[in-house]
Amino acid sequence: MVAPLARLVIAAPSSGSGKTTVATGLMAAFAAAGLAVSPHKVGPDYIDPGYHALATGRPGRNLDAYLCGTELIAPLFAHGAAGCDLAVVEGVMGMYDGASGQGELASTAQVAKLLRAPVVLVVDASSQSRSVAALVHGFASWDPEVRIGGVILNKVGSARHEELLREALDASGVPVLGALRRARQVRTPSRHLGLVPVAERRAEAVEAVAALAEQVREGCDLDAVLALARSAPELGAAAWEPGVALAEGSFPHPAPSRHWGSAPDPGPQTPDRLERRPVVAVASGAAFTFSYAEHSELLAAAGADVVPFDPLRDEALPDGTRGLVIGGGFPEVYAPELSGNEPLRKAVAELALSGAPVAAECAGLLYLSRSLDGQPMCGVLDAEARMSERLTLGYREAVAVSMSSLAAVGTRLRGHEFHRTVIEPGAGAAPAWGMHLPERRVEGFVQQGVHASYLHTHWAAEPGMAKRFVERCAG
């Protein structure tokens, strides 16, 4: 009989408590001990999974119940963790914080329940002693379906401080699995959208992850943590498979609003098996680090040869490129370098002008504009982009309002915005999306084969987007 997959969720009472420190350190420590560790992150965050991937040698994967629906959380988790000895899931925000106004939806607590996984609560103990017991008791008793199996104390000031904390928690019934000292905090630099991605500081990131692993080994009872993970029951969910998802389509979604365009078209009528595999170029490198692993998997399952390229270094698109995917990232940090790669900018513009499918999200939108902070970009879109003082952040409900290489009119899905830039105008003559939250508006650009928008989407929730895109590349 095969034992259930060992798994645990790393949660905290609030942001800034040390979830990333503990989760990444545990991943790296267990991986160094010879375990195959599957890394996961609750929510839409792209940056933490990069550190998780560095710690484990496996793709960091997101579990977002808002973007993908609760039905997909366990299957996507099982897909990512296939063949592993242990799965570690880093939570988001405070444990019970979810999508604004949506109750527990997309919270760490909800994901833990969907995965039937025990929770390790990371507590910032820097300004408390006996009160920690009341805090832990409150979190452990708030939702009886959430099983908090242990506590890791972070930012502990001294041996005496640790002793007081442990004494206070003795009566809570929640065991202390570790204590990390305040003086040993590992520096992970941040900027306007969070941590600096691994791709921008590879050598330093390797050192930081190794230091986190050592910190966790010294301060935590790894045997007790692993025993807790192994106490998880059978998951009872079949693993998500991209090929099956493409064949079955997405989960049902509401009918399109009569106020946003017409009914969806049936899409291109092509055989299930493409006669040739079109090359789909996917932007990567330090400027374009935001992507979900499932996107490339769906493109490949739909019949594409997925070829990465780096717009900072490569002066040409991959040979035979028939379609282009440019995800999120930090083009604003690399605007001079991107602008200086004129041969590639021209190649991208020529591909778009030919009518080839181009899917651009956030950073990709900026790269396709005429300019970014005064630096010439690809000039595909008649729009100018610039940095802004205002952070735009939050989940969105959207419906496709223009027929495109990604979506038929009326296609409804949920997405996420996360940027500190603006583009003017914010929408073209044929917008990409009609938004319902937080206010009613149109956004993005559809022209010829180009679909460009600030909205980040997870194609596992709407696998037909990948299929539609590849079919147009082959058409």
C-alpha positions as CSV (number, residue, x, y, z in Angstrom):
1,M,0.0,0.0,0.0
2,V,1.3,3.4,-1.0
3,A,1.6,5.9,1.9
4,P,-0.2,9.3,1.6
5,L,2.0,12.1,0.4
6,A,3.7,13.8,3.3
7,R,2.7,17.5,3.2
8,L,2.3,20.6,5.4
9,V,1.3,24.2,5.0
10,I,3.4,27.0,6.5
11,A,1.1,29.8,7.7
12,A,1.3,32.9,10.0
13,P,-0.9,35.3,11.9
14,S,0.1,38.1,9.5
15,S,2.4,39.1,6.7
16,G,5.9,39.8,7.7
17,S,6.0,37.0,10.3
18,G,8.6,34.9,8.4
19,K,6.6,32.4,6.3
20,T,9.1,32.7,3.3
21,T,12.1,32.3,5.6
22,V,10.7,29.2,7.2
23,A,9.1,27.6,4.1
24,T,12.2,28.1,1.9
25,G,14.5,27.0,4.7
26,L,12.5,23.8,5.3
27,M,12.4,23.1,1.6
28,A,16.2,23.5,1.2
29,A,17.0,21.6,4.4
30,F,14.9,18.6,3.5
31,A,16.1,18.7,-0.1
32,A,19.7,18.7,1.1
33,A,18.9,15.7,3.2
34,G,18.0,13.8,0.1
35,L,14.2,14.1,0.0
36,A,12.4,15.0,-3.2
37,V,10.6,18.1,-2.1
38,S,7.6,19.7,-4.0
39,P,7.3,23.5,-3.5
40,H,4.0,25.3,-3.6
41,K,2.8,28.9,-2.8
42,V,-0.8,29.9,-1.9
43,G,-2.0,32.9,-4.0
44,P,-0.8,34.5,-7.2
45,D,2.7,35.5,-6.1
46,Y,5.4,34.8,-8.7
47,I,8.5,35.7,-6.8
48,D,8.5,33.4,-3.8
49,P,8.2,30.3,-6.1
50,G,11.5,31.3,-7.7
51,Y,13.2,30.9,-4.3
52,H,11.3,27.7,-3.7
53,A,12.5,26.3,-7.0
54,L,16.1,27.2,-6.1
55,A,15.7,25.4,-2.8
56,T,14.3,22.2,-4.2
57,G,15.4,21.9,-7.9
58,R,11.7,21.6,-8.9
59,P,9.3,24.2,-10.4
60,G,7.6,26.3,-7.8
61,R,3.9,26.1,-8.3
62,N,1.0,28.3,-7.2
63,L,-2.3,27.2,-5.5
64,D,-4.8,30.0,-6.0
65,A,-8.4,29.1,-5.2
66,Y,-9.7,32.5,-6.6
67,L,-7.9,32.2,-10.0
68,C,-8.4,28.5,-10.5
69,G,-11.5,27.6,-8.4
70,T,-11.5,25.4,-5.3
71,E,-12.1,22.3,-7.4
72,L,-8.6,22.5,-9.0
73,I,-6.5,23.1,-5.8
74,A,-6.0,19.4,-4.9
75,P,-5.6,18.2,-8.5
76,L,-3.0,20.9,-9.3
77,F,-1.2,20.1,-6.0
78,A,-1.1,16.4,-6.8
79,H,0.2,17.1,-10.3
80,G,3.1,19.2,-9.0
81,A,3.9,16.8,-6.1
82,A,3.9,13.6,-8.2
83,G,6.8,11.4,-7.4
84,C,7.9,13.5,-4.4
85,D,8.6,12.5,-0.8
86,L,7.3,15.7,0.8
87,A,5.4,18.8,-0.2
88,V,5.7,22.1,1.5
89,V,3.1,24.8,0.9
90,E,3.9,28.4,1.8
91,G,0.8,30.4,2.7
92,V,-0.2,34.0,1.9
93,M,-0.8,37.0,4.2
94,G,-2.4,36.0,7.6
95,M,-3.7,32.5,7.7
96,Y,-7.4,33.4,7.5
97,D,-7.0,36.3,5.1
98,G,-8.4,35.7,1.6
99,A,-9.9,37.5,-1.3
100,S,-11.4,40.8,-0.2
101,G,-15.1,40.5,0.6
102,Q,-15.1,36.8,-0.3
103,G,-14.8,35.2,3.2
104,E,-12.2,32.4,3.4
105,L,-11.8,32.2,-0.4
106,A,-8.2,31.9,-1.5
107,S,-6.9,32.0,2.1
108,T,-4.2,29.8,3.4
109,A,-6.7,28.2,5.8
110,Q,-9.0,27.2,2.9
111,V,-6.1,25.7,0.9
112,A,-5.0,23.8,4.0
113,K,-8.5,22.3,4.3
114,L,-8.7,21.5,0.6
115,L,-5.4,19.7,0.8
116,R,-6.2,18.0,4.2
117,A,-2.8,19.2,5.3
118,P,-1.5,20.0,8.8
119,V,-0.4,23.6,9.4
120,V,2.8,24.9,11.0
121,L,2.1,28.4,12.4
122,V,5.1,30.8,12.1
123,V,4.9,33.4,14.9
124,D,6.9,36.6,15.1
125,A,7.8,36.5,18.8
126,S,9.9,39.6,18.8
127,S,7.6,41.7,21.0
128,Q,5.8,39.1,23.2
129,S,6.3,36.3,25.6
130,R,3.3,34.8,27.5
131,S,0.9,36.4,25.1
132,V,2.1,34.0,22.4
133,A,-0.1,31.3,24.0
134,A,-3.3,33.3,23.6
135,L,-2.4,34.1,20.0
136,V,-1.7,30.5,19.1
137,H,-4.8,29.3,20.9
138,G,-7.0,31.8,19.0
139,F,-5.6,30.7,15.6
140,A,-5.9,27.0,16.5
141,S,-9.5,27.2,17.7
142,W,-10.9,29.7,15.2
143,D,-11.7,27.0,12.6
144,P,-11.9,23.4,13.9
145,E,-11.4,22.1,10.3
146,V,-7.9,23.7,10.3
147,R,-5.3,21.5,12.1
148,I,-2.4,23.5,13.5
149,G,0.1,20.8,14.2
150,G,3.0,22.9,15.5
151,V,4.5,26.3,15.9
152,I,7.8,27.8,14.8
153,L,8.8,30.8,16.7
154,N,10.6,33.5,14.7
155,K,12.8,36.5,15.7
156,V,13.4,35.1,19.2
157,G,15.7,37.4,21.1
158,S,17.7,35.1,23.5
159,A,17.8,31.8,25.2
160,R,15.8,33.2,28.1
161,H,13.2,34.6,25.7
162,E,12.8,31.2,24.0
163,E,12.4,29.6,27.4
164,L,9.5,32.0,28.3
165,L,7.8,31.4,25.0
166,R,8.0,27.6,25.3
167,E,6.7,27.7,28.9
168,A,3.7,29.8,27.8
169,L,3.0,27.4,24.9
170,D,3.2,24.2,27.1
171,A,-0.4,24.5,28.0
172,S,-1.7,25.3,24.5
173,G,-1.6,21.8,23.2
174,V,0.3,23.0,20.1
175,P,4.0,21.8,20.1
176,V,6.9,24.1,19.4
177,L,8.7,22.7,16.4
178,G,11.5,25.3,16.3
179,A,12.8,28.7,17.3
180,L,14.8,31.0,15.0
181,R,16.9,33.7,16.6
182,R,16.4,37.4,15.6
183,A,20.1,37.9,15.0
184,R,20.2,35.2,12.4
185,Q,17.7,36.7,9.9
186,V,18.9,36.2,6.4
187,R,18.7,39.3,4.2
188,T,16.6,39.0,1.1
189,P,16.4,42.4,-0.7
190,S,13.0,43.9,-1.7
191,R,11.8,46.6,-4.0
192,H,8.5,48.0,-5.3
193,L,6.8,44.7,-5.9
194,G,8.3,42.6,-3.2
195,L,11.5,40.4,-3.1
196,V,14.0,40.8,-5.9
197,P,13.5,37.7,-8.1
198,V,16.1,34.9,-8.1
199,A,16.9,35.5,-11.8
200,E,18.2,38.9,-11.0
201,R,20.6,37.8,-8.1
202,R,21.3,34.2,-8.8
203,A,24.6,33.9,-6.9
204,E,23.4,35.9,-3.9
205,A,20.1,34.0,-3.9
206,V,21.9,30.6,-3.8
207,E,23.8,31.8,-0.8
208,A,20.7,33.2,0.9
209,V,18.8,29.9,0.4
210,A,21.7,27.9,1.8
211,A,21.8,30.2,4.8
212,L,18.1,29.7,5.3
213,A,18.5,26.0,5.2
214,E,21.3,26.2,7.9
215,Q,19.2,28.5,10.0
216,V,16.2,26.1,9.9
217,R,18.4,23.0,10.6
218,E,19.9,24.7,13.7
219,G,16.6,26.1,15.1
220,C,14.0,23.5,14.1
221,D,13.3,19.8,15.0
222,L,13.2,18.5,11.4
223,D,12.3,15.0,12.5
224,A,9.2,16.4,14.3
225,V,8.3,18.5,11.3
226,L,8.6,15.6,8.9
227,A,6.5,13.4,11.3
228,L,3.8,16.0,11.2
229,A,3.9,16.1,7.4
230,R,3.6,12.4,7.3
231,S,0.6,12.4,9.5
232,A,-1.5,13.9,6.6
233,P,-4.3,11.6,5.5
234,E,-4.9,10.4,1.9
235,L,-5.6,13.3,-0.4
236,G,-8.2,11.6,-2.4
237,A,-7.8,13.7,-5.6
238,A,-6.6,12.6,-9.0
239,A,-3.7,14.7,-10.3
240,W,-4.4,17.4,-12.9
241,E,-3.1,16.5,-16.3
242,P,-2.7,19.1,-19.1
243,G,-3.7,16.8,-21.9
244,V,-6.9,15.7,-20.0
245,A,-7.7,19.3,-19.1
246,L,-7.5,20.3,-22.8
247,A,-9.8,17.5,-23.8
248,E,-12.3,18.2,-21.1
249,G,-12.2,22.0,-21.1
250,S,-12.5,24.3,-18.2
251,F,-14.9,24.1,-15.2
252,P,-18.3,25.6,-16.0
253,H,-18.4,29.4,-15.6
254,P,-21.4,31.8,-15.6
255,A,-22.9,32.8,-18.9
256,P,-21.5,36.0,-20.4
257,S,-23.2,39.2,-19.4
258,R,-25.4,40.6,-22.1
259,H,-23.7,44.0,-21.4
260,W,-20.3,42.7,-22.6
261,G,-20.3,41.7,-26.3
262,S,-22.0,38.7,-27.9
263,A,-21.9,34.9,-27.2
264,P,-18.7,33.0,-27.6
265,D,-17.7,31.6,-31.0
266,P,-16.9,28.0,-31.3
267,G,-13.2,28.7,-32.1
268,P,-11.2,27.3,-35.0
269,Q,-12.3,23.9,-36.3
270,T,-9.0,22.0,-36.4
271,P,-8.1,18.4,-35.7
272,D,-7.3,17.4,-32.1
273,R,-3.8,16.4,-33.3
274,L,-2.0,19.2,-35.2
275,E,-0.2,18.1,-38.3
276,R,2.9,20.0,-37.2
277,R,4.1,21.5,-33.9
278,P,4.3,25.2,-34.2
279,V,7.1,26.9,-32.2
280,V,5.8,29.2,-29.4
281,A,8.5,31.5,-28.1
282,V,8.2,32.3,-24.4
283,A,10.0,35.3,-22.9
284,S,12.2,34.5,-20.0
285,G,15.3,35.9,-18.3
286,A,15.7,38.5,-15.6
287,A,13.1,41.0,-17.1
288,F,10.3,38.4,-17.6
289,T,10.3,36.1,-14.6
290,F,6.5,35.9,-13.9
291,S,4.9,32.7,-15.3
292,Y,2.9,29.7,-14.1
293,A,4.5,26.4,-14.9
294,E,1.1,25.0,-16.1
295,H,1.1,27.5,-19.0
296,S,4.0,26.0,-20.8
297,E,2.7,22.5,-20.0
298,L,-0.7,23.3,-21.5
299,L,1.0,24.9,-24.6
300,A,3.0,21.7,-25.1
301,A,0.0,19.5,-24.5
302,A,-1.9,21.5,-27.1
303,G,0.8,20.7,-29.7
304,A,3.3,23.5,-29.5
305,D,7.1,23.3,-29.2
306,V,7.7,25.7,-26.3
307,V,11.0,27.5,-26.7
308,P,12.2,30.1,-24.1
309,F,14.3,33.1,-25.1
310,D,15.7,36.1,-23.2
311,P,14.8,39.6,-24.5
312,L,17.8,41.0,-22.7
313,R,20.3,38.8,-24.5
314,D,18.8,37.2,-27.7
315,E,18.7,39.4,-30.8
316,A,16.3,37.2,-32.7
317,L,13.3,35.1,-31.9
318,P,13.7,31.3,-31.9
319,D,13.9,29.8,-35.3
320,G,10.5,29.1,-36.8
321,T,8.5,31.1,-34.2
322,R,4.8,31.1,-35.0
323,G,3.5,32.5,-31.7
324,L,4.8,34.6,-28.8
325,V,4.0,34.6,-25.1
326,I,5.4,37.5,-23.0
327,G,4.5,37.2,-19.3
328,G,5.0,39.4,-16.3
329,G,8.2,40.7,-14.7
330,F,10.2,43.8,-14.3
331,P,10.8,45.5,-17.7
332,E,10.8,48.9,-15.9
333,V,14.1,47.8,-14.2
334,Y,15.6,46.8,-17.5
335,A,14.1,49.4,-19.8
336,P,17.5,50.7,-21.2
337,E,18.7,47.1,-21.9
338,L,15.4,46.1,-23.5
339,S,15.4,49.2,-25.6
340,G,19.0,48.7,-26.6
341,N,18.2,45.3,-28.1
342,E,16.8,46.9,-31.3
343,P,17.1,43.8,-33.5
344,L,14.8,41.8,-31.2
345,R,12.3,44.7,-30.8
346,K,12.1,44.8,-34.6
347,A,11.6,41.0,-34.8
348,V,8.8,41.2,-32.3
349,A,7.1,44.0,-34.1
350,E,7.4,42.2,-37.4
351,L,5.9,39.0,-36.0
352,A,3.0,41.0,-34.5
353,L,2.4,42.8,-37.8
354,S,2.2,39.5,-39.6
355,G,-0.8,38.6,-37.6
356,A,0.9,35.8,-35.5
357,P,-0.7,35.2,-32.1
358,V,1.0,37.2,-29.3
359,A,-0.2,36.8,-25.7
360,A,1.2,39.6,-23.4
361,E,0.5,40.0,-19.7
362,C,1.6,43.1,-17.7
363,A,5.3,43.3,-18.4
364,G,4.6,41.9,-21.9
365,L,2.0,44.7,-22.3
366,L,4.7,47.3,-21.5
367,Y,7.2,45.7,-23.8
368,L,4.8,45.9,-26.7
369,S,4.1,49.6,-26.1
370,R,5.8,52.5,-28.0
371,S,7.9,53.4,-25.0
372,L,8.5,52.7,-21.3
373,D,9.7,55.6,-19.2
374,G,10.9,57.3,-22.4
375,Q,12.8,54.3,-23.7
376,P,11.7,53.0,-27.1
377,M,10.0,49.5,-26.9
378,C,8.6,47.3,-29.6
379,G,6.0,49.9,-30.9
380,V,3.3,47.2,-31.5
381,L,0.7,49.1,-29.4
382,D,0.0,52.8,-29.9
383,A,0.5,53.5,-26.2
384,E,3.0,54.9,-23.8
385,A,4.0,53.3,-20.4
386,R,5.7,54.7,-17.4
387,M,6.3,54.0,-13.7
388,S,3.8,55.3,-11.2
389,E,3.7,56.1,-7.5
390,R,0.4,54.1,-7.2
391,L,0.4,50.3,-6.6
392,T,-2.4,48.5,-8.5
393,L,-3.0,45.2,-6.7
394,G,-6.0,42.9,-6.4
395,Y,-8.1,40.1,-7.9
396,R,-10.4,40.9,-10.8
397,E,-13.4,39.4,-12.5
398,A,-13.2,39.8,-16.2
399,V,-14.9,38.9,-19.5
400,A,-13.4,38.9,-23.0
401,V,-15.0,41.8,-24.9
402,S,-13.1,41.3,-28.2
403,M,-12.4,38.2,-30.2
404,S,-8.7,37.3,-29.9
405,S,-6.1,34.6,-30.2
406,L,-6.7,33.8,-26.6
407,A,-10.4,34.0,-25.9
408,A,-13.8,34.2,-27.6
409,V,-16.1,37.1,-26.8
410,G,-17.9,36.3,-23.6
411,T,-15.2,34.1,-22.0
412,R,-15.3,34.8,-18.3
413,L,-12.5,34.2,-15.9
414,R,-10.8,35.6,-12.8
415,G,-7.4,37.3,-12.9
416,H,-5.0,39.3,-10.8
417,E,-3.3,42.8,-11.3
418,F,0.0,43.6,-9.6
419,H,1.9,46.6,-11.0
420,R,3.3,50.0,-10.3
421,T,3.1,51.3,-13.8
422,V,0.5,52.9,-16.0
423,I,-0.1,52.7,-19.7
424,E,-1.9,55.5,-21.7
425,P,-4.4,54.8,-23.1
426,G,-5.4,52.0,-20.9
427,A,-7.4,50.3,-23.6
428,G,-7.3,50.1,-27.4
429,A,-10.1,50.4,-29.9
430,A,-10.8,46.7,-29.3
431,P,-10.2,46.1,-25.5
432,A,-9.1,42.8,-24.2
433,W,-11.2,42.6,-21.0
434,G,-14.2,44.1,-19.4
435,M,-13.6,44.2,-15.7
436,H,-16.3,43.8,-12.9
437,L,-14.1,44.4,-9.9
438,P,-13.2,46.7,-8.3
439,E,-15.0,48.9,-10.8
440,R,-16.6,48.5,-14.2
441,R,-14.1,49.3,-17.0
442,V,-12.5,48.0,-20.1
443,E,-8.8,47.3,-20.3
444,G,-6.1,46.0,-22.6
445,F,-5.6,45.7,-26.4
446,V,-6.6,43.3,-29.1
447,Q,-5.3,43.9,-32.6
448,Q,-4.7,41.3,-35.3
449,G,-3.2,38.4,-33.3
450,V,-2.1,40.4,-30.3
451,H,-3.8,40.1,-26.9
452,A,-2.1,42.4,-24.4
453,S,-3.3,43.3,-20.9
454,Y,-2.3,44.0,-17.4
455,L,-4.4,41.0,-16.2
456,H,-2.5,37.9,-15.0
457,T,-4.5,34.8,-15.6
458,H,-4.0,31.1,-14.8
459,W,-4.7,29.0,-17.9
460,A,-5.5,25.9,-15.9
461,A,-8.8,27.5,-15.0
462,E,-9.5,28.0,-18.8
463,P,-7.3,25.5,-20.7
464,G,-9.2,26.4,-23.9
465,M,-7.1,29.6,-24.0
466,A,-3.9,27.5,-24.6
467,K,-5.6,25.3,-27.1
468,R,-7.1,28.3,-29.0
469,F,-3.7,30.0,-29.0
470,V,-1.8,27.0,-30.4
471,E,-4.4,26.3,-33.0
472,R,-4.0,29.8,-34.3
473,C,-0.3,29.4,-34.4
474,A,-0.6,26.3,-36.5
475,G,-3.4,27.8,-38.7
